[in-house]
Amino acid sequence: MDTGIVAGIALFLACVAFIFWPERSPFVQADKTTVDSLQERKEAIYANLRDLNFEFLAGKYPEQDYQEQRTILEAEASTVIAEMDRLESRGVRRTR
């Protein structure tokens, strides 16, 4: 029974070390986090564009307001995508 307890503790410690072991470069971790957050922001913008289109077709927005909001969201999406491309050209990839 003592061997089983020791093996269990060793396995537990190995799992904890594997999960929480930091990468060698903290800058890579920051870039990965940045790319992931940009991806999440891009997905949120696309969802807002879909909602805006749906609400416009449902008659909840006048044409002028719809065009203004669409232009703002498209500009924001292009900025986010350009930043993602810039980071990915440096070799940074998404972690998910």
Secondary structure as GFF3:
##gff-version 3
##sequence-region A 1 96
A	DSSP	alpha_helix	2	20	.	.	.	ID=ss1
A	DSSP	alpha_helix	26	57	.	.	.	ID=ss2
A	DSSP	alpha_helix	63	89	.	.	.	ID=ss3
###
